[in-house]
Structure formats: structure tokens, C-alpha cells
Amino acid sequence: MNKIDYYIIKKFLGTFFYSIFLLTIVIIIFDVSEKIEDFIENKAPLWEIIFSYYLNFLPYFVNLFSYLFVFITVIFFTSKLAANTEIIAILSAGISFRRLLRPYLISAGFLSLLSFALANFVIPHTNIEMRNFKQKYLDNLQKDMGENIHFQLDKGTYVYMERFIKKKNTAQKFSIEQLDTLGQLTYKLNTDKAIYDSLSGKWLLFDYYERKISGLNENIVFGTLKDTTLALSPKDMIVIKEEYEVMDFFEIRKFIHKQKQKGASNVMTFEIEMNKRIAFPFAAIILTIIGVSLSSRKVRGGIGMHLGLGIALTFIYLLFMQFTTVFAISGYISPLLAAWVPNIIYSIIALYLLKKAPK
């Protein structure tokens, strides 16, 4: 590390945090103007608006736009260095272009680690209070699963209900099926009504009949009331919008594993989110290499062309992320591939520009 390294790191991080700070103020002003009527109508206290909502909103916002501002920051101050002939002076002193990249990569690596920590450990916890505020004053984040609900409780045990009535903790057209290791049906229970007893944690089954199958033998039993314990409760029938927002890295992995055991259909969005949290912090390093390679050459017209090209490439990257996410949700590609494809393609672009830049 030398004075030039410290100079570039100071420029990089200083410009990044200053620009994020200014944009944060602007975004908060626009957000307040948009939600002011809801705040007044729902009588949200001022201290809750500031400390429960906007203070917890800041880490989310910083991380959301960090990739965009890393690229814009690199383009902005590197173009100024090139316009002031500082890069030419550095290279003329015998420092290679790749050596010049070292302070950039150190800064980008620091921001990548910061982004990873924010996305996986800090933001999920700040989101808890922010979502509680939204639930109380802005929007209902909970909804029922609707009709035709399926669960896999464990290996070989399945539950189906036509509808669940939340207010009465009642399931209509309720059935339990058990399959052996070969996938053959060995047990089935049907009832028109099942009620969850919150005190005992058991399900009460009314006017039921059950079939016990063993090879060619079948035994059918009818009954008026039966209670049974299942790894299923009314909270499992509630869908919470973007529930992954309050789960840290380990919690979301545990949730995915648990939901897969139950045969839930909402696992895909959680897998996409988990892979995004791992893949996207690397975007800061990739976009930094592209930004330095594009803006290190002195051109006529100043930084305007570099800045315009940098913003265009960043928005294409963000748009590309949305496309791959849609394909993953539709089942055309895996969540892992959806998260990493934009990084792979932009890494190829970065290597090409890096090879071409010294010339």
C-alpha cells in the first residue's frame, strides 16, 4: 500500500457514501410525500415513523442501490482522474494498469462484504420492526392460502384440505394419507370438518372414516369424533408477503428445508432470495473492474459519455436480474443459475474490457 492506493480508496469510498447519503435523503422525502396521507389517516406517531420505519429502512435502501452506486462512483471519480491526466501520470511512473486496480478491488471487496453482511444478517433484523410498522399503519402483510391446500408433514404423510377458515380454526374436506416406501397407499382418513384445538394442539375430526390397507386386505372404520396430533397448525395456513425479508442466512436455509419436507409450493421464491444474497455482493467487484476499464482513458467531452454508458450498463444488469428471476419462478432455470447468470455474463465482459483497457 502506498499513497496512491490510499488516495484512490479515499476517493472511492468517500464518493460512494456521500452519493448514497444524498440519494437517501431524496428518497425519504419522496416516500414521506407518498405515504403522508396513510400516516395521518392511521394516526402513526412521529417517533415510530422516524425510528421504527425510516431508521430501519436505511440499511435496506443502501444495500438495494449499492451495486448501482458502486458503478457510478467508479465511473465518476475515475473519469475525473483521467480528465486531470492523473492516471497517465500514475502509469508513466511505472505502475501497471493491473497494479492500479488494487485499491479499487480492495474498496470493492470491502463494499461486497458489507453488502453480504447487510443482506444476510443486518437487514433481516431491522426489517422485523419495519414490517411491524407496515402491518400496523400501512399494509396487511398476511393472507390466507386460499383453497385446495396441500402439505407434506413428513416422508410418506400428506394432508389435504379444500379450505381453511381462520376465524374458526376449521378445515373443510380434510384428509390424511400415508404411503409406504414404494409409494403405495397404506392409510387414508377423510372428514368433512376438522377443528384445531389451540389449547391441546390437537386436531378434532368429526364424522370421519379411515381406511387401513395392507396388501389386498382393507379395513374401514367409521367414527363421530377423533383427535390426532399433527405437525400442522393454523399459522402454517397463513401466507406472509415476502416473509424472507425477516430471515437471516441460516433461518432462510432452515425454512426452505422445512417447507420442502411439507411439500409447500412457495419454496422457489425463498431459494431465489437465498441465492441472490450470496451472488449479488460479487457484483460490486465485477462492476468495479468494468467501470475502471471503461473510464480510465481520457476522452473529449469529459465524464458525460463514461457516466451515461456506466448507468446504461448498470440498469441492463438490474434488468437482467429481473429476467432471470422470472425464468426461475416459472421453473425454466434453477434459482442458483438465475442468481449467478448476470454475474457470469458481466464477468466475461469485465475480463474482455480489462484485457483491452491497457492498450
C-alpha positions as CSV (number, residue, x, y, z in Angstrom):
1,M,0.0,0.0,0.0
2,N,1.3,3.4,-0.9
3,K,0.0,7.0,-1.1
4,I,-1.7,6.4,-4.4
5,D,-3.6,3.4,-3.0
6,Y,-4.8,5.4,0.0
7,Y,-5.8,8.3,-2.3
8,I,-7.9,6.1,-4.6
9,I,-9.5,4.2,-1.7
10,K,-10.4,7.5,-0.1
11,K,-11.9,8.8,-3.3
12,F,-13.8,5.6,-3.9
13,L,-15.4,5.1,-0.5
14,G,-15.9,8.8,0.1
15,T,-17.7,9.4,-3.2
16,F,-19.8,6.2,-2.7
17,F,-21.0,7.0,0.8
18,Y,-21.6,10.7,0.0
19,S,-23.7,9.9,-3.0
20,I,-25.7,7.2,-1.1
21,F,-26.3,9.7,1.7
22,L,-27.6,12.4,-0.7
23,L,-29.9,10.0,-2.6
24,T,-31.2,8.6,0.7
25,I,-32.4,12.0,1.8
26,V,-34.1,12.5,-1.6
27,I,-35.8,9.0,-1.5
28,I,-37.0,9.6,2.1
29,I,-38.6,12.9,1.1
30,F,-40.4,11.4,-1.8
31,D,-41.5,8.4,0.3
32,V,-42.9,10.7,3.0
33,S,-44.8,12.7,0.5
34,E,-46.3,9.4,-0.9
35,K,-47.3,8.0,2.5
36,I,-48.1,11.1,4.4
37,E,-51.9,10.5,4.0
38,D,-51.6,7.0,5.3
39,F,-49.6,8.2,8.3
40,I,-52.2,10.8,9.2
41,E,-55.2,8.5,8.5
42,N,-53.8,5.7,10.6
43,K,-52.5,8.1,13.3
44,A,-48.9,6.9,13.2
45,P,-46.8,8.6,15.9
46,L,-43.9,10.7,14.7
47,W,-41.3,8.8,16.7
48,E,-42.5,5.5,15.3
49,I,-42.3,6.9,11.7
50,I,-38.7,8.0,12.3
51,F,-37.3,5.2,14.4
52,S,-39.4,2.2,13.6
53,Y,-39.8,2.8,9.9
54,Y,-37.2,5.1,8.3
55,L,-34.3,4.3,10.5
56,N,-34.8,0.6,9.8
57,F,-35.4,1.4,6.1
58,L,-31.8,2.9,5.7
59,P,-29.8,-0.4,5.6
60,Y,-32.3,-1.9,3.1
61,F,-32.1,1.1,0.8
62,V,-28.2,1.3,1.0
63,N,-27.9,-2.3,0.1
64,L,-30.6,-2.2,-2.7
65,F,-28.8,0.5,-4.6
66,S,-25.2,-0.3,-3.6
67,Y,-24.4,-2.0,-6.9
68,L,-25.7,0.9,-9.0
69,F,-23.7,3.4,-6.9
70,V,-20.5,1.4,-6.9
71,F,-20.5,1.5,-10.7
72,I,-21.5,5.2,-10.9
73,T,-18.9,6.1,-8.2
74,V,-16.1,4.3,-10.1
75,I,-17.1,5.9,-13.4
76,F,-17.4,9.3,-11.9
77,F,-14.1,9.7,-10.0
78,T,-12.0,7.6,-12.4
79,S,-13.2,9.8,-15.3
80,K,-12.2,12.8,-13.3
81,L,-8.7,11.3,-12.6
82,A,-8.4,10.6,-16.3
83,A,-9.6,14.1,-17.3
84,N,-7.0,15.6,-15.0
85,T,-4.3,13.4,-16.5
86,E,-3.7,11.8,-13.1
87,I,-4.0,8.2,-14.5
88,I,-1.5,9.0,-17.2
89,A,1.0,10.3,-14.6
90,I,0.5,7.1,-12.5
91,L,1.1,4.8,-15.4
92,S,4.1,6.9,-16.5
93,A,5.6,6.3,-13.1
94,G,5.9,2.6,-13.9
95,I,2.8,1.4,-12.2
96,S,1.0,-1.2,-14.4
97,F,-2.7,-1.0,-15.1
98,R,-3.4,-4.1,-13.1
99,R,-1.5,-2.8,-10.2
100,L,-3.6,0.4,-10.4
101,L,-6.7,-1.9,-9.9
102,R,-5.5,-3.0,-6.4
103,P,-7.1,-0.1,-4.4
104,Y,-10.2,-0.4,-6.5
105,L,-10.5,-4.1,-5.7
106,I,-9.8,-3.5,-2.0
107,S,-12.6,-0.9,-1.9
108,A,-15.0,-3.1,-3.9
109,G,-14.2,-6.1,-1.7
110,F,-15.0,-4.1,1.4
111,L,-18.3,-3.0,-0.1
112,S,-19.1,-6.6,-1.1
113,L,-18.5,-7.9,2.4
114,L,-20.6,-5.0,3.7
115,S,-23.4,-5.9,1.3
116,F,-23.3,-9.6,2.2
117,A,-23.4,-8.8,5.9
118,L,-26.3,-6.3,5.4
119,A,-28.4,-8.7,3.2
120,N,-27.9,-11.8,5.3
121,F,-27.6,-10.6,8.9
122,V,-28.5,-6.9,9.5
123,I,-31.4,-6.2,7.2
124,P,-33.5,-9.2,8.2
125,H,-33.5,-8.0,11.8
126,T,-34.1,-4.3,11.0
127,N,-37.0,-5.5,8.7
128,I,-38.8,-7.0,11.7
129,E,-39.6,-3.7,13.3
130,M,-40.2,-2.0,9.9
131,R,-42.6,-4.7,8.8
132,N,-44.4,-4.5,12.2
133,F,-44.9,-0.8,11.5
134,K,-46.2,-1.5,7.9
135,Q,-48.6,-4.1,9.2
136,K,-49.9,-1.7,11.8
137,Y,-50.2,1.5,9.8
138,L,-49.7,0.9,6.1
139,D,-50.5,-2.6,4.7
140,N,-51.7,-6.0,5.7
141,L,-48.8,-8.4,5.1
142,Q,-50.8,-11.6,5.9
143,K,-53.3,-13.5,3.7
144,D,-54.9,-17.0,3.7
145,M,-53.5,-19.8,1.5
146,G,-56.9,-20.0,-0.3
147,E,-58.4,-23.3,-1.4
148,N,-57.0,-26.7,-2.2
149,I,-54.2,-26.7,0.4
150,H,-51.6,-29.5,0.3
151,F,-48.9,-30.3,2.9
152,Q,-46.3,-33.0,3.3
153,L,-45.8,-33.5,7.0
154,D,-43.0,-36.0,6.8
155,K,-41.8,-38.7,4.4
156,G,-44.9,-40.5,3.3
157,T,-47.5,-38.5,5.2
158,Y,-49.7,-36.0,3.3
159,V,-52.5,-33.7,4.3
160,Y,-55.1,-32.1,2.1
161,M,-57.9,-29.6,2.9
162,E,-60.3,-27.9,0.5
163,R,-60.4,-24.8,2.6
164,F,-59.3,-23.4,5.9
165,I,-61.4,-20.9,7.9
166,K,-59.0,-18.9,10.0
167,K,-61.6,-17.3,12.4
168,K,-62.9,-20.7,13.4
169,N,-59.6,-22.7,13.1
170,T,-61.6,-25.1,10.9
171,A,-60.6,-27.1,7.9
172,Q,-63.2,-28.3,5.4
173,K,-62.9,-31.6,3.4
174,F,-59.9,-32.7,5.4
175,S,-57.9,-35.8,4.6
176,I,-54.7,-37.6,5.7
177,E,-52.8,-40.1,3.5
178,Q,-49.8,-42.3,4.3
179,L,-47.7,-44.0,1.7
180,D,-45.1,-46.8,2.2
181,T,-41.6,-46.7,0.8
182,L,-42.9,-48.0,-2.6
183,G,-45.4,-45.2,-2.8
184,Q,-48.4,-47.5,-2.1
185,L,-51.3,-46.1,-0.1
186,T,-51.4,-47.8,3.4
187,Y,-53.7,-45.4,5.3
188,K,-56.3,-42.7,4.5
189,L,-58.6,-40.7,6.7
190,N,-61.4,-38.4,5.4
191,T,-63.7,-36.0,7.2
192,D,-65.8,-33.1,6.2
193,K,-64.7,-31.0,9.2
194,A,-61.6,-30.8,11.3
195,I,-61.1,-28.2,14.1
196,Y,-57.7,-27.2,15.6
197,D,-57.8,-27.1,19.4
198,S,-55.3,-24.3,20.3
199,L,-55.2,-25.5,24.0
200,S,-54.2,-29.1,23.4
201,G,-52.5,-28.6,20.0
202,K,-54.6,-31.4,18.5
203,W,-57.0,-31.7,15.6
204,L,-60.5,-32.8,16.3
205,L,-62.0,-34.8,13.4
206,F,-65.8,-35.1,13.2
207,D,-67.8,-37.8,11.3
208,Y,-64.7,-39.4,9.9
209,Y,-63.9,-42.6,8.2
210,E,-60.4,-44.2,7.8
211,R,-59.1,-46.9,5.6
212,K,-56.2,-49.2,6.7
213,I,-54.7,-51.0,3.7
214,S,-52.3,-54.0,4.0
215,G,-51.7,-55.7,0.7
216,L,-55.1,-57.0,-0.5
217,N,-56.7,-56.5,2.9
218,E,-58.5,-53.3,3.7
219,N,-60.1,-52.3,7.0
220,I,-62.6,-49.4,7.1
221,V,-63.6,-47.7,10.4
222,F,-66.3,-45.0,10.9
223,G,-66.4,-42.7,13.8
224,T,-68.1,-39.5,15.1
225,L,-65.1,-37.9,16.9
226,K,-61.4,-38.4,16.9
227,D,-58.4,-36.3,18.0
228,T,-55.0,-36.6,16.5
229,T,-51.7,-34.7,16.8
230,L,-50.1,-33.4,13.5
231,A,-47.1,-31.3,12.7
232,L,-49.5,-28.7,11.4
233,S,-51.1,-25.6,12.9
234,P,-53.2,-22.7,11.7
235,K,-50.1,-20.5,11.3
236,D,-49.0,-22.8,8.6
237,M,-52.1,-21.8,6.6
238,I,-51.2,-18.2,6.6
239,V,-49.0,-16.7,3.8
240,I,-47.0,-13.7,4.8
241,K,-45.9,-11.4,2.0
242,E,-42.2,-11.6,1.4
243,E,-41.6,-13.4,4.6
244,Y,-38.0,-14.0,3.7
245,E,-37.3,-10.3,4.4
246,V,-37.1,-11.1,8.2
247,M,-35.0,-14.3,7.8
248,D,-31.2,-14.2,8.1
249,F,-28.9,-16.5,6.1
250,F,-29.3,-19.5,8.5
251,E,-33.0,-19.1,9.1
252,I,-33.9,-19.0,5.4
253,R,-31.9,-22.2,4.7
254,K,-33.8,-23.9,7.6
255,F,-37.1,-22.6,6.4
256,I,-36.5,-24.0,2.9
257,H,-35.6,-27.4,4.2
258,K,-38.7,-27.4,6.4
259,Q,-41.1,-26.3,3.6
260,K,-39.7,-28.9,1.2
261,Q,-40.5,-31.6,3.8
262,K,-44.1,-30.3,3.9
263,G,-44.3,-30.1,0.1
264,A,-45.1,-26.4,0.1
265,S,-45.3,-24.6,-3.2
266,N,-43.7,-21.3,-2.1
267,V,-40.2,-22.6,-1.7
268,M,-38.9,-21.2,-5.1
269,T,-39.1,-17.6,-4.1
270,F,-37.1,-18.3,-0.9
271,E,-34.5,-20.2,-2.8
272,I,-34.1,-17.4,-5.3
273,E,-33.7,-14.9,-2.5
274,M,-31.1,-17.1,-0.7
275,N,-29.0,-17.4,-3.8
276,K,-29.3,-13.7,-4.6
277,R,-27.9,-12.8,-1.2
278,I,-24.8,-14.9,-2.0
279,A,-24.3,-13.9,-5.6
280,F,-25.1,-10.2,-5.8
281,P,-22.4,-8.9,-3.4
282,F,-19.9,-10.1,-6.0
283,A,-21.5,-7.6,-8.5
284,A,-19.6,-4.8,-6.7
285,I,-16.3,-6.3,-7.7
286,I,-17.4,-7.1,-11.3
287,L,-18.9,-3.7,-11.9
288,T,-15.8,-2.0,-10.4
289,I,-13.5,-3.7,-13.0
290,I,-15.8,-2.8,-15.8
291,G,-16.0,0.8,-14.5
292,V,-12.3,1.3,-14.3
293,S,-11.7,-0.3,-17.7
294,L,-14.2,2.0,-19.3
295,S,-13.4,5.3,-17.7
296,S,-9.6,5.2,-17.3
297,R,-9.0,6.6,-20.7
298,K,-9.1,10.4,-21.3
299,V,-11.7,11.3,-23.9
300,R,-13.1,14.5,-25.3
301,G,-16.3,15.7,-23.7
302,G,-15.3,14.9,-20.1
303,I,-17.1,12.3,-18.0
304,G,-20.5,12.6,-19.6
305,M,-20.1,9.7,-22.1
306,H,-18.5,7.4,-19.4
307,L,-21.2,8.2,-16.9
308,G,-24.0,7.6,-19.4
309,L,-22.5,4.3,-20.5
310,G,-22.0,3.3,-16.9
311,I,-25.6,4.0,-15.9
312,A,-26.9,2.1,-19.0
313,L,-24.8,-1.0,-18.2
314,T,-25.9,-0.9,-14.6
315,F,-29.6,-0.8,-15.5
316,I,-29.1,-3.5,-18.0
317,Y,-27.6,-5.6,-15.2
318,L,-30.5,-4.9,-12.9
319,L,-33.0,-5.7,-15.7
320,F,-31.1,-8.9,-16.5
321,M,-31.5,-9.9,-12.8
322,Q,-35.3,-9.5,-13.1
323,F,-35.5,-11.5,-16.2
324,T,-33.6,-14.5,-14.7
325,T,-35.7,-14.2,-11.6
326,V,-38.9,-14.5,-13.7
327,F,-37.5,-17.5,-15.5
328,A,-36.6,-19.2,-12.2
329,I,-40.1,-18.6,-10.7
330,S,-41.6,-20.1,-13.9
331,G,-39.4,-23.1,-13.4
332,Y,-37.3,-22.8,-16.6
333,I,-34.0,-22.4,-14.8
334,S,-32.8,-23.2,-11.3
335,P,-32.7,-20.5,-8.6
336,L,-28.9,-21.0,-8.4
337,L,-28.4,-20.3,-12.1
338,A,-30.9,-17.4,-12.0
339,A,-28.8,-15.6,-9.4
340,W,-25.4,-16.3,-11.0
341,V,-26.1,-15.8,-14.7
342,P,-25.9,-12.0,-14.6
343,N,-22.6,-12.2,-12.7
344,I,-21.2,-14.8,-15.2
345,I,-22.0,-12.7,-18.3
346,Y,-20.7,-9.5,-16.8
347,S,-17.6,-11.2,-15.6
348,I,-16.8,-12.2,-19.2
349,I,-17.4,-8.5,-20.2
350,A,-15.2,-7.4,-17.3
351,L,-12.3,-9.7,-18.4
352,Y,-12.6,-8.5,-22.0
353,L,-12.5,-4.8,-21.1
354,L,-9.7,-5.4,-18.6
355,K,-7.6,-7.1,-21.3
356,K,-8.3,-4.2,-23.7
357,A,-8.0,-1.3,-21.3
358,P,-4.2,-1.1,-21.1
359,K,-4.0,-0.7,-24.9
